[in-house]
């Protein structure tokens, strides 16, 4: 455990991930108690309850991945434990990420129905299928160790949040008060996210794929890939191995989780959310 020295930047990064995860879990617990245990909890409907439990899947899934970080295609991790294998980590990530996008779909669908935005409502229905396809590409990438799958996966995430931003732009003029601010910040967040994906993440994976093709790297088949997922991992604490993973993981396990928790605070009953629409009565 000598690598945990404060002189090692990887150790400092890991301390950051663990600290943020503790804060995130406490934030989710507070949110659940605040929303479900307050006097007017009878106004909480099935949507809000689903948002809270979907957030739990994302918060605890990201906490697991923060405590045991790994890079899937490279098969590298920080700790020599079976829980660091790619099959376990990718399974946890799949459940967490699908839960996350379902949260967004629920919230967008509710706002779209109240604002009578057909475009936003259609987007709310296709977000989950798009990310499901992205997850399939991710599994293809980690099974075959072919970065082209990651390139397609991250591109679909960028497309999904581009559509989310466009959908929110259609409902933005019909909102007011706190909801208008929330929608505005979300649109800005989506733009920044898409910018990061298209300028950092997608090019990174695409360039890795091109480099592997140029080097003639062999591609694992289905059976060999699954066996490799379950049995092969390399422990490394060298910053050179983690340099490209640190930026997206740090943002993913902090801002992404905070967004998931904040979605739980969107009032999901028609009468409460309707107060934040411009055509609402006093």
N, C-alpha and C positions, 0 to 999 in steps of 0.2 A: 504493500500500500504506500510505498515511498512516493508514488506519482501524485499523491494528494497534497504534496507540498505546495505552499502558496507561490512558489517560484514557477510552477508549471501552469501555463495559461489554460490548458485543458482542464486542470483541476479547478481553477477559478471559474471557468465556464460551467462546470458541473455543479459547483456550489450555487451559482446563480440559478440554474435550472431547478435544483431541489428547493431553494428558497422560494422561488416563484410558485412552484407547485404547492407548497405548504400554504402560501397566501391564497392561491386559487381554491384549494379545498375548503379553507376557512370561509372564503367568500361565498362559495356555493352553500355551505351549511347555514351561514347567516341569511342568505337569500331564501332558502327553503323555510327556515323558521319565520322570517319576517313576512313572507307571503302567505304561508299556509296556517300560521298560528295567530295572526292578528285578528282583532274583533270582527272585521268585515270579511273574513275568509270565506264566508258563505257565497260571496260574489265570485269566487275563483271557480272557473269552469274547467272542463276537460282539456281545453287548449293549454291553459296555464300550467296545469298539472303535468301535461305531456312535455311542455317546454322545460320544466324543472328537472324531470327525470332524464330527458334527452341531454340536458346540460350536464347531468351527473355522469353520463356515459362519456361525454367529451372531456370533462374536467379530470375524472379519474383515469381515463385512457391516456390523456396527455401527461398526467403525473407519473404513470407507469413508464411511459416512454422517456420521461425526463430523468427518472432515477436510473433507468437502464438504457441509455442512448445507444443507438446503433445506426449504421448506414447500410441499407438493405443490399444493394447490388454489390457493394464492396465487401460485404460480410464482415464488417468491423464493428467492434463494441468496446465498452470500457471495462466490463466485468466478465469474468470467465464463469458463466452460469448458463444452464439450459434455457432459462427465461430470456436470455439475450439472443436466442436463435431467431432467424428472420420469420419463420412461420408464426411463432407466438406474437412477435412484435407487429407483424403485418396484419394479423387477425385482429389484434386490439385496435390498431390504427383504422382498419376498415369499419369496425363497429362505431368507433368514435367519430370518424369523418362523415359517415352516413347519418348519424344522429345529429351532427352539426348542421348539415344541409337541410335536414328535415325541419329543424328549428326555423331556419330562414324561410322555408317554404310555407310553414304554418303562419308565421307572422305576415309575410307578404300576401298570402291568400286572404287573410282576414282584412287587412288594409285595402286590398284590391276590391273586395266585395263591398266594403262600406263606401269607398270612393267611386264605385261602379266603373273601375278601370278594367276593361276586358283584356287589354294587353298585359297588364301586371298579373291578372289572374291566370292567363295562359302561361306566363313565365313561371309562376309558382308551381304549376303542374309539371313542368319539364326540368326543373332544377334537380330533383332527386334522380330521375333517370340519367341525366347527364353525368352526375357524379358517380352513379352506379357503374356506368361505362368507364369512367375514369379509374375507378377501383379495379375493374377488370384489366385495364392497361397496366396498372401498378403491379398486379399479381403476375401478369405476363413478364414484366420487366424483372421482378425479383426472382422469378422462376428460371428464366433463360439467361439472366444477367445481361440483358440487352437494353441499353439506355433509351432506345427508341420508344419503348413502352412508357418510360418516365416522361419523355418529351410530349407524347400524346396526352398522358395523364394531366400534366401541369397545364398544357394548352387548354384542356377542357375545363379545368378550374378557372382559368383566366376568362374563357368564354362565358362560363356560368355567372361570374361576378360582373362581367360586362353587361349581361342581360339583366342582372339584379339592379345595377345602377340605372339602366334605361327604364326599367319598370318603376323604380322609385321616382325617377324624374317625371313620370306621367301622373303620379299621385301627389307629388310635392305641392303643386298649386292649390290642391284641395284640402291641405292640412293647415293647422294653426297651432300656436303655443308650443308646448313641449314636444309634441309629435313632429312638428315642422323642424325643430332643431335636431331631433333624433334622425329624421330622414335626411336632413342636410349633412350631418356628420357621417352618416352611413354612406351616402353617395361619395363624399370625399374619401372615405376609407376604401371604398371599392375601387376608386380611381387609383389611389396609391398602391393598393394590392395588385391590380392589373399591371400597373407600371413596373412593379418589382418582378412580377412573374414573367413579363414579356422581355424585360431587360436583364434579368439576372438568372432566374430559375430555368426557364425554358432554354435559353441559349447555353447554359451550363450543361444540361443533360444532352442537348443536341450535339454540342462540341465533343462531349465524352463519347457519344455514339459514333461520330465521325472518326475520332481517334482510334476507337476499337476496330472499326471497319478497315481503316488504313493499316492497322497493325495485324490484321488477320486473326483477331481474337475469336476462339471457338465459342459457339453458342450452345448452352446446355439444352438437352431435350427435356420433355415433360417429366419422365420418371427420374432421370438423373437430377433434374432441377429440384424436384420435390425432396428427394433424399438429401441433396445439398442444403436445402432450406432448413432441414431439421437437424443436421449433424455438423455443419461447418460454420464456425465463427472464429474470427481472429481478434485477439485483444490487443489494442494499441492505445497508447497515451501520448502519441506524438502529434503535435499541433499541425504538422504537414498533412497528416491523414484526415484531420478534422476541419481544416481551414475553410473549405467550401461548404461544409455542413452547418457550421456555427451560426451564420447569419439567418438562414431560413428557420432553423430549429428554435433559435432564441425568439424570433418574432412569432412563430407558430405557437409555442408553448406559453406565451405571455399575452400578446394582443388578441390572438385568436380565441383563447380561453376567456378573456375578459368580455369579448363580444358575445360569446355563448351565454355567459352569466347575465349580462345586461339584457339580453333578449327576454329573459324571464320576467323582467319588470314592465314589459309592454302590456298594457291592460287589454285582455283578450275577450272581454264581453262587449257586446254591441253597444250597450248604453254608456259604458265607461270610455271605450275608445272613440265612440261617436262624438263625444264632447270636444274632441280635438280636430273636428272637421269644420271647414268654413261654413257649411250650410247647416250646422247644428243649431238647434234652438237654445235659448238661454237656460 
